[in-house]
Amino acid sequence: MRAGGGVVVEFRGLQEWGRQFSKLTGNAKKALRNGLRAGAKITTAAARAVAPVRTGQLRRAIRTKAAKRSRRYIGVKTMIGEGYFKGETFYGAFVEFGWKTGKRHPSLTAIAKQIASRLRAESRALRVASKGLSGLAKFGSKFRQRQEAYFAREAARQVSVLPDPNTGRRQIPGQHFMEQSANRVASHAGNVAVKETITQFEILERG
């Protein structure tokens, strides 16, 4: 699954350790992190193996990184560069999720809001011109509520006869190589993480 610009694999076999995380010492947390990293490296290798290659920059940017530190949990993830839509490999997000061609125009919803805002401004101007006798009523009053309802209805009516300005844009599907590769090796990565974590704790106990 996606999280914070990368792919995070949940290792269910480590849930009990996760619940006891706050009780772990610094060395124990390090042992758990090393175990998780071993599993995440499997996911990282799988993603690199199927990453689309043109210059090789995207594939080289796929790496294993510790998740943001927390007092409640510990995590390691596979990610592209600095994360989706970030840094030099920001385009990795478009490769993963897809994109739309053509120029983006305001949606009909945005246009409706613009129309309602214009109607509100016109009513406000009328109120000023008539020295408060008409136009935009006081905010919170029942009359203002009726006015806002009218603005919304009128904006919706005007928008209903307009063509969708974004219908000409073509959707380019994403390759979802990060997600698919993670799902494919999830079981193996989980087993490696559990085994390595146990090994790390055994080493810690002997030390």
N, C-alpha and C positions, 0 to 999 in steps of 0.2 A: 504494500500500500504506500501511497505518497505521503510524505510529511516533511515540511520545511525544506523543500527543494531537493529531495532525494527519495530513495526507496528504503523503507524500513521493514524488516522482517521481524514479526513477533515470534519469539521462541517460547512456546507454551510450557515447555519442560522447565523453564526458569522462572515461572510465575511465583512460586513459593519464595525463592530467593529475592525476587522483586518486592514481595510484601514485607520482607525482613530487611530491606535495603537500608533503612534509616538506622538499624542496629549494627551495621557492619563497620569495621574499622577501616582506616585508610588502605592498609595492605590488602584487606579482603575485597574492597571495592576495586582495587587495581587488578586483582585476580579475576574478578567477575568481568571487568572491562576487557581484559585480555582474551577471555573465553568468547565473549560476544564478538570481538574483533576477528577472531579466527573464523567464526561463522559468516560474518559480513564479507570477509575476503572472498569467500566462495561466490557470494552474490555479485561482488565487484568483477571477478574474473568472468563470470557468465555474461554480465552486461558488456564487458569489453569484447568478448568473443563475437557478439552479434551486432555491435554498434555499427551504424552506417559509416562508411569511410570515403571521404573525398580528399581531404588534406591530412587526415589522421589526428587533427587537433581535438576533435570531439572524443575520440576513443582514449587518447592520452589523458583527457581531463577527468575521466571516470575514476573515482577514488573512494577509499574507505575513510570515513571521518567519524569521530566521536560526536554524538548528539549533544545538544546544549545541556550543561550540568544542572542537576536538580537534586534536592534533598530527598525526593521520593523515589526516583528511579535512575537507571543508568542505561544508556543506549549507544549503539554504533550503527551508522547507516552508509549506504552506497549512494553517492551523489555525483552530479556533473559539475565540475568546477566549483564555483561559489554558490551554486544552487540554481534552480530554474529561473530564467529571465534575468540572470545576474552575470556580471563579468564578461570576459571575452567569449565565453561559450554560452552566452544567453540564448543563442539560437537552438540549443539542445532541447529546450522546452517546446519549441515549435516542431522539432523532429519527433518528439515524444507524443505530443498532444494534438498536433495538426494546426492549421491556420486557415484564414480566409483570404482569397485574392481580392484585388481591387481596393479602392479607397473606401475607408469607413465613414459612414454618414451617421448623423444622429438618429437614434431609433424613434419609432412613432411615439413611444412612451415619453422620450425626452422632448420631442416636439410638442406633445400635449402639455407638458409642464411649462414649456416656453410660452405657449398660448395662454395658459392660465395665469402665468406671471404677467403677461402683457395686459390681460383683462383687469387684473388686480391693480396694475399701475395706472391704467386709464381711470378706474374708479377712484383711486387715491387722488389723482389730479382733479377730477370732478369735485371731490369733496373740498379740496383746497380752494378751487375757484368759486364754489358756492358757500364758502365760509362755514363749512361743517354741516350744512343743512341737508346735504345728500352726498352720494358717492360711497366710499369705503367706510363701513361702520367700525366702531371700536372693537378691537380684538377681544374675543371671548364672549361678546354679546350674541344673543340668539339671531339677531339680524345679520351679524357677520358670518355666523355659521351657515345661514341660508345663502348668503353671497358666495361663500367658498364652495358650497354645493353647486351653485349655478356655474361658477367658473369651471369646475371640474366637468360638469355636464356639457357645457358649451365647447370646451377644449376637446372632449371626447367626440362630440358631433363633428367638429371641423376636421379632426384627424381621421375619422371614419371614411372620409371620401378621398383621402390621399393614398397614393401607392406607397408601398414599403420601399424606402430609398435604398435598402440593402439587399433587395432580392437578386440583384445582378451579381453579387459576390459569390464566388465558388468556394466550397469547403474542401480543403486539402486534408485528407485523413492523416492522423498521426500513426507512427509506426509502433508505438508503445513497447519498444524493445526493452526498456528498463523494467517495466512492470512484468512483462511476459517472461523475461529471463529470471527475475526474482521468484516468480511463481513456480517456474520449472525446477529450480534448485532449492526451494524453500525447505523441503524435508531434509535434504542432505546437509544444508547449511545449519539447520537446527540441531541435527545430530552432532555435527562437528563442534558447534558452540557448546553444547552440553558436555561432551567428552573433554574438550579443552578446559572448560571451567572446572570440572572435577579434578583434572590433572593439576591445574593452577592452585586449587585449594589443598590438594594433597602435598604439593611442594611447600605451600605456606605452613602447613601443619608440621612438616618435618623440619622446617627451618626454625 
